[in-house]
Amino acid sequence: MKSMFTARDLAVTQASVAALLFLSIPMFNVIGLSNHKLEAVLHGLGATVTVIMSCQALHLTYPMLRGKKGAAANLEWVLWLTSLLVLVTIALGNWLYIPYRGPDGPQQWLMYHSPEVHLIVMEYKEFVSLYPLPLGIAAAFLLRRFRHNLEAGSTLSGIIALLVTLFWICLLIGFACGIGMTKLKMV
């Protein structure tokens, strides 16, 4: 008996449901008690979309490493787009950072209740969240410059894959620390 659904249909459905649930995370700020809901929702959506896009970029590195034709061009396009989204998310994070450091803001609350959490989680998050921008741009630039000379298993392909992997890891760390910070004290 022939199946009603193909494996591709199930994979697309699974990815769509996961993306919908993942994107709903920052939307919970809308029902919060914060005076800075707009900044929080925009930064949260930006961070969520960049993490999803970075997962796609990481997924696209495997065909590039195998030398599949056109894979480098697809990866390059996704990296440029994700790097642009990272830049926008950093700008939105800086907008949200103003009330974070403001009087009676989360920074003061954390410094009073748990200074080690602020020093470890927030300070680390601030720096690790800036790394994806140069990593993504460097990988996209290398792909732009050397995409026609990439061969399966070459050193350059490995360097690009390493940059994309670090790009993804830094975004995940920043995302996890950001969600953790909002659970401790919202802006």
C-alpha positions as CSV (number, residue, x, y, z in Angstrom):
1,M,0.0,0.0,0.0
2,K,1.3,3.4,-1.0
3,S,1.9,5.9,1.8
4,M,-0.2,9.0,1.9
5,F,2.7,11.2,2.9
6,T,6.3,11.3,1.7
7,A,9.3,11.7,3.9
8,R,9.7,15.2,2.5
9,D,6.1,16.2,3.5
10,L,6.7,15.0,7.1
11,A,10.0,16.8,7.3
12,V,8.5,20.1,6.1
13,T,5.6,19.7,8.5
14,Q,8.0,19.0,11.4
15,A,10.2,21.9,10.5
16,S,7.2,24.3,10.2
17,V,5.8,23.3,13.6
18,A,9.2,23.6,15.2
19,A,9.8,27.0,13.7
20,L,6.3,28.2,14.7
21,L,6.9,27.1,18.3
22,F,10.4,28.5,18.3
23,L,9.1,31.9,17.1
24,S,6.5,32.0,19.8
25,I,9.1,32.2,22.5
26,P,9.7,36.0,22.2
27,M,6.0,36.6,21.7
28,F,5.4,35.8,25.4
29,N,7.0,39.2,26.1
30,V,3.8,40.8,24.8
31,I,1.9,39.5,27.7
32,G,4.6,40.4,30.3
33,L,4.7,43.3,32.7
34,S,7.6,45.2,31.0
35,N,7.5,48.8,29.9
36,H,9.8,47.9,27.0
37,K,7.7,45.2,25.3
38,L,8.4,46.5,21.7
39,E,12.2,46.4,22.2
40,A,12.0,43.0,23.9
41,V,9.8,41.4,21.2
42,L,11.8,42.8,18.3
43,H,15.2,41.7,19.8
44,G,13.7,38.3,20.7
45,L,12.3,37.8,17.2
46,G,15.6,38.9,15.7
47,A,17.5,36.5,17.9
48,T,15.2,33.6,17.2
49,V,15.2,34.2,13.4
50,T,19.0,34.4,13.4
51,V,19.4,31.1,15.3
52,I,17.0,29.4,12.9
53,M,18.9,30.9,9.9
54,S,22.2,29.8,11.4
55,C,20.9,26.3,11.7
56,Q,20.1,26.4,8.0
57,A,23.6,27.7,7.3
58,L,25.1,24.9,9.3
59,H,22.9,22.4,7.4
60,L,24.1,23.9,4.1
61,T,27.8,23.4,4.9
62,Y,27.5,19.6,4.5
63,P,26.7,19.7,0.7
64,M,29.5,22.3,0.3
65,L,32.0,20.0,2.1
66,R,30.9,17.1,-0.2
67,G,31.6,19.4,-3.2
68,K,28.0,19.5,-4.5
69,K,27.5,21.9,-7.3
70,G,25.8,25.1,-6.3
71,A,26.0,24.4,-2.6
72,A,28.6,27.1,-2.0
73,A,26.4,29.8,-3.7
74,N,23.4,28.8,-1.5
75,L,25.5,28.8,1.6
76,E,27.0,32.2,0.8
77,W,23.5,33.7,0.2
78,V,22.2,32.4,3.6
79,L,25.4,33.6,5.4
80,W,25.0,37.2,4.0
81,L,21.4,37.2,5.0
82,T,22.0,35.8,8.4
83,S,24.9,38.2,9.1
84,L,22.6,41.1,8.2
85,L,20.0,39.8,10.6
86,V,22.7,39.4,13.3
87,L,23.6,43.1,12.7
88,V,20.0,44.2,13.1
89,T,19.6,42.0,16.2
90,I,22.7,43.5,17.8
91,A,21.3,47.0,17.1
92,L,18.0,46.0,18.7
93,G,19.9,44.5,21.6
94,N,21.7,47.8,22.2
95,W,18.3,49.5,22.2
96,L,17.1,47.1,24.8
97,Y,20.4,47.5,26.8
98,I,19.4,51.1,27.7
99,P,16.6,50.0,30.0
100,Y,18.6,47.0,31.2
101,R,21.2,49.3,32.7
102,G,18.7,52.0,33.7
103,P,17.7,52.9,37.2
104,D,15.9,50.0,39.0
105,G,16.6,47.9,35.9
106,P,17.5,44.2,35.7
107,Q,21.2,44.9,36.1
108,Q,20.7,46.6,39.5
109,W,18.4,43.8,40.5
110,L,20.9,41.1,39.5
111,M,23.8,42.9,41.1
112,Y,21.9,43.0,44.3
113,H,20.4,39.5,44.3
114,S,23.1,37.5,42.4
115,P,26.1,39.4,41.2
116,E,27.9,36.3,40.0
117,V,25.0,35.5,37.7
118,H,25.3,39.0,36.2
119,L,29.0,38.8,35.8
120,I,29.0,35.3,34.3
121,V,25.8,35.1,32.3
122,M,25.2,38.7,31.1
123,E,28.8,39.8,30.6
124,Y,29.6,36.6,28.8
125,K,26.5,36.8,26.7
126,E,27.3,40.4,25.7
127,F,30.7,39.4,24.2
128,V,29.8,36.0,22.7
129,S,26.8,37.5,21.0
130,L,29.0,39.9,19.0
131,Y,31.2,37.1,17.6
132,P,28.8,35.8,15.0
133,L,28.9,39.0,12.9
134,P,32.6,38.8,12.0
135,L,32.5,35.0,11.8
136,G,29.5,35.0,9.3
137,I,31.0,37.8,7.3
138,A,34.4,36.1,7.1
139,A,32.8,32.8,5.9
140,A,30.6,34.6,3.4
141,F,33.6,36.6,2.1
142,L,35.7,33.4,1.7
143,L,32.8,31.8,-0.1
144,R,32.4,34.8,-2.4
145,R,36.1,35.0,-3.1
146,F,36.9,31.3,-3.5
147,R,33.6,29.6,-4.3
148,H,34.7,28.5,-7.8
149,N,37.9,26.9,-6.5
150,L,36.3,24.9,-3.7
151,E,36.8,21.2,-3.9
152,A,35.4,18.4,-1.7
153,G,37.6,17.9,1.4
154,S,39.8,21.0,0.7
155,T,41.4,23.0,3.6
156,L,39.4,26.1,2.6
157,S,36.1,24.1,2.8
158,G,37.1,23.0,6.2
159,I,37.9,26.5,7.3
160,I,34.6,27.8,6.1
161,A,32.8,24.9,7.8
162,L,34.7,25.8,11.0
163,L,33.7,29.4,10.8
164,V,30.0,28.5,10.2
165,T,30.1,26.1,13.1
166,L,31.5,28.7,15.4
167,F,29.0,31.2,14.1
168,W,26.2,28.8,15.0
169,I,27.6,27.9,18.4
170,C,28.0,31.6,19.4
171,L,24.5,32.4,18.4
172,L,23.1,29.4,20.4
173,I,25.1,30.4,23.5
174,G,23.9,34.0,23.2
175,F,20.3,32.9,22.6
176,A,20.4,30.5,25.6
177,C,21.9,33.1,27.9
178,G,19.4,35.7,26.7
179,I,16.5,33.4,27.5
180,G,18.0,32.6,30.9
181,M,18.4,36.3,31.6
182,T,14.7,37.1,30.8
183,K,13.6,34.2,33.1
184,L,15.6,35.8,36.0
185,K,14.4,39.4,35.5
186,M,12.7,40.9,32.5
187,V,13.6,44.4,31.2
